[in-house]
C-alpha cells in the first residue's frame, strides 16, 4: 500500500505521468507505473476499480471522493522524512533479529574484526613479500 496524501505539485506530476501512461505502449506503461510506485509511492491499484484503466480523470475522481488527500508541501516533506526514518529503523531491527537468530552474519562486526586484523599485520611482511619488493626496486 502506498501513500494517499500528496502535495498539489505531486498530484500535477502524477497526472502528467498518467496521461503519458495511457498514451504509451506496454513497455513504457510498465516503466511509468514503476516511477509512480517508487518516486511517488503511488499504487494505481489502491485507487482504481479492478480491470478498469486508471488515468487523470480517475485520479481527480479519487480526490473528489477523498481517497486521495492534498496537503501542503511542508506537511508532505515531514511525512516523507518520518517514513524514511521508520524504514531505516525497521530495517535495523530486522537485521538485528536476523543476526540474533543466526540467519545473517553481522557484517559490521566482521568488517571491524577484519580491519583490526589488517592493522595488526601492518609492518609484518613475509619473506616472499621482501623478495618481491627487492625485485621491483
C-alpha positions in Angstrom: 0.0 0.0 0.0 1.3 3.4 -1.0 0.5 6.9 0.2 -2.8 8.6 0.0 -1.6 12.1 0.9 0.1 14.2 -1.7 1.0 17.8 -2.4 -0.7 19.7 -5.3 2.7 19.6 -7.1 2.9 15.8 -6.8 -0.7 15.4 -8.0 0.1 17.5 -11.1 3.1 15.4 -11.8 1.2 12.2 -11.2 -1.5 13.4 -13.6 1.1 14.1 -16.3 2.6 10.6 -15.8 -0.9 9.0 -16.0 -1.6 10.8 -19.3 1.7 9.6 -20.7 1.0 6.1 -19.4 -2.4 5.9 -21.2 -0.8 7.1 -24.5 2.2 4.7 -24.3 2.9 1.2 -25.4 3.1 -1.7 -22.8 6.8 -1.4 -22.0 6.5 2.4 -21.5 3.4 1.9 -19.3 5.4 -0.6 -17.1 8.2 2.0 -16.7 5.8 4.8 -15.8 4.0 2.6 -13.2 7.4 1.8 -11.7 8.1 5.6 -11.5 4.7 6.1 -9.8 5.4 3.4 -7.3 9.0 4.3 -6.5 9.1 8.1 -6.7 5.6 8.9 -5.5 4.6 5.7 -3.6 1.5 5.8 -5.8 0.0 2.4 -6.5 -2.8 2.6 -9.0 -4.4 -0.5 -7.5 -5.0 1.4 -4.3 -7.5 3.8 -6.1 -9.0 2.1 -9.1 -11.7 -0.4 -9.8 -10.1 -3.8 -10.8 -10.0 -4.2 -14.6 -10.5 -0.6 -15.4 -7.9 1.8 -16.8 -6.7 4.5 -14.5 -6.0 7.9 -15.9 -6.1 11.5 -15.0 -9.9 11.5 -14.8 -9.9 8.6 -12.3 -7.2 10.5 -10.3 -9.5 13.5 -10.0 -12.4 11.3 -9.0 -10.3 9.7 -6.3 -9.5 13.2 -5.0 -13.2 14.1 -5.1 -14.2 11.0 -3.1 -11.5 11.8 -0.6 -9.5 8.6 -1.3 -6.6 10.9 -2.0 -5.8 14.0 0.2 -4.0 17.1 -0.9 -1.8 18.6 1.8 0.8 21.5 1.8 4.4 20.9 0.7 5.8 21.2 4.3 3.5 18.6 5.7 4.3 16.2 2.9 8.1 16.7 3.4 7.7 16.0 7.1 5.7 12.8 6.3 8.3 11.6 3.9 11.1 12.3 6.4 9.3 10.3 9.1 8.5 7.5 6.7 12.2 7.3 5.8 13.3 7.2 9.5 10.7 4.5 10.1 12.0 2.4 7.2 15.6 2.7 8.4 14.6 1.8 12.0 12.6 -1.2 10.8 15.5 -2.4 8.6 17.9 -2.1 11.5 15.5 -4.1 13.7 15.1 -6.8 11.1 18.9 -7.0 10.6 19.4 -7.3 14.4 16.8 -10.0 14.8 18.3 -12.0 11.9 21.8 -11.7 13.5 20.5 -12.9 16.8 18.7 -15.8 15.3 21.8 -16.8 13.3 20.1 -16.2 10.0 22.5 -13.4 9.0 26.1 -12.5 9.6 26.9 -9.3 11.5 28.9 -7.8 8.6 29.6 -4.6 10.5 31.3 -6.6 13.3 33.1 -8.8 10.8 34.5 -5.8 9.0 35.7 -4.3 12.3 37.4 -7.6 13.1 39.0 -7.7 9.6 40.2 -4.1 9.9 41.7 -4.9 13.3 43.5 -8.0 11.8 44.8 -5.9 8.9 46.0 -3.2 11.3 47.9 -5.9 13.3 49.5 -7.2 10.1 51.0 -3.8 9.1 54.7 -3.7 9.5 54.9 -7.5 9.4 56.0 -8.8 6.0 56.5 -12.4 4.9 59.8 -13.4 3.2 58.1 -13.7 -0.2 57.0 -10.1 0.1 60.5 -8.9 0.8 62.0 -10.7 -2.3 59.2 -9.2 -4.5 59.9 -5.7 -3.2 63.6 -6.2 -3.9 62.9 -7.3 -7.4 60.7 -4.2 -8.1 63.5 -1.8 -7.0 
